[in-house]
Amino acid sequence: QKKNPFSSDERLASKPAHTHRGDPTYGRPPEGSRTEQRGKEAHSHVGKEVEELCLIIRRIGQVGEDGHVSVTFGQLFETYVTISNKVVGILLRARKHGLVHFEGEMLWQGKDDDVVITLL
C-alpha cells in the first residue's frame, strides 16, 4: 500500500522500510510500538511461570544424593495442571534456560509419567 498512489492511509507513511537478514532489527517489532510492549509483557509473564514451576518442583520434589531436587513428570503434572495448563511448555522453557533437566524432546501425559525432572 505504501507504493499505491491511491492509498491515503497515513499510518503507512510512517512505517519503516522492510529490514533484511543480518540487520539487528530484523524480525523485531518497531521500537516503542504496542507490539513490542505486548512482547515484553508476555516474556515477563512466562518468566514468572517458570519461576513458579521451579518453586513447585522444590516444594513437592525429593532431594537426591547429588543434592538436586527431582520429581516425576506425572507427579508434577498432577500438581501443576491445577495452576496452569501449559506445564509442558513451561518445562521446555525452563530447560532452555538451564533450570531443569529431563530426558527426551517432549513430555506426554500418561506415556512419560515416570520421566524424572531434576531442578538444576
C-alpha positions in Angstrom: 0.0 0.0 0.0 3.0 2.3 0.5 3.6 2.3 -3.3 -0.1 2.6 -4.2 -0.7 6.2 -5.4 -4.4 5.9 -4.5 -3.8 5.0 -0.9 -4.3 7.7 1.6 -3.7 5.7 4.7 -1.3 7.9 6.8 -0.3 5.1 9.1 1.6 3.5 6.1 3.7 6.6 5.5 5.3 6.3 9.0 6.1 2.6 8.7 9.9 1.8 8.4 11.2 0.1 5.3 11.5 -3.7 5.5 14.7 -5.0 7.1 16.8 -7.8 5.8 18.6 -10.7 7.4 21.6 -9.6 9.3 20.0 -6.3 10.3 19.8 -6.1 14.1 16.1 -5.1 13.9 15.2 -8.0 11.5 12.2 -9.9 12.9 11.5 -7.5 15.7 8.6 -5.0 16.1 9.3 -1.3 15.8 10.8 0.2 19.0 8.2 1.8 21.2 5.3 0.1 19.4 2.4 -1.6 21.1 3.5 -4.9 19.6 6.9 -4.5 21.3 5.2 -3.7 24.6 2.9 -6.8 24.4 6.0 -9.0 23.6 7.8 -7.7 26.7 4.7 -8.3 28.9 4.4 -11.9 27.5 8.1 -12.5 28.1 7.7 -11.3 31.7 4.6 -13.4 32.3 6.3 -16.6 31.0 9.4 -15.8 33.2 7.1 -15.7 36.3 5.5 -19.0 35.3 9.0 -20.6 35.0 9.9 -19.3 38.5 6.6 -20.7 39.9 7.2 -24.1 38.3 10.7 -24.2 39.9 9.2 -23.4 43.3 6.7 -26.1 42.9 9.3 -28.7 41.9 11.3 -27.6 45.0 8.2 -28.0 47.2 7.0 -31.4 46.0 10.2 -33.0 44.9 12.7 -35.2 46.7 16.3 -34.2 47.3 18.6 -36.8 45.7 22.1 -37.9 46.7 23.6 -35.3 44.5 21.7 -32.5 46.3 19.4 -31.8 43.4 15.6 -31.8 43.8 13.8 -34.3 41.5 10.2 -35.1 40.7 8.5 -37.3 38.2 6.6 -35.7 35.4 3.3 -37.5 36.4 3.5 -36.0 39.9 4.4 -32.6 38.6 1.7 -32.7 36.0 -1.0 -33.5 38.6 0.2 -30.7 40.9 0.9 -28.0 38.4 -2.1 -28.6 36.0 -4.4 -27.0 38.6 -2.3 -23.8 38.3 -1.7 -23.8 34.6 -2.5 -26.0 31.6 0.8 -25.0 30.0 3.0 -27.3 32.2 4.9 -28.9 29.2 5.6 -25.6 27.5 6.8 -24.0 30.7 9.0 -27.1 31.4 10.6 -26.7 27.9 11.3 -23.0 28.5 12.8 -23.8 31.9 15.1 -26.4 30.3 16.1 -24.0 27.6 17.3 -21.6 30.3 19.2 -24.4 32.1 16.9 -24.5 35.1 15.7 -28.1 34.8 16.8 -31.3 33.1 14.8 -34.3 31.8 15.3 -36.9 29.1 13.6 -36.6 25.8 12.4 -33.8 23.5 8.8 -33.7 24.6 6.8 -35.0 27.6 3.4 -36.6 27.1 0.8 -37.1 29.9 0.4 -40.8 30.7 3.3 -42.0 28.5 6.0 -40.1 30.2 4.7 -40.0 33.8 7.8 -41.8 35.1 10.3 -39.4 33.5 12.4 -37.7 36.2 12.7 -33.9 36.1 15.6 -32.5 38.0 15.8 -29.0 39.3 19.3 -27.5 38.5 
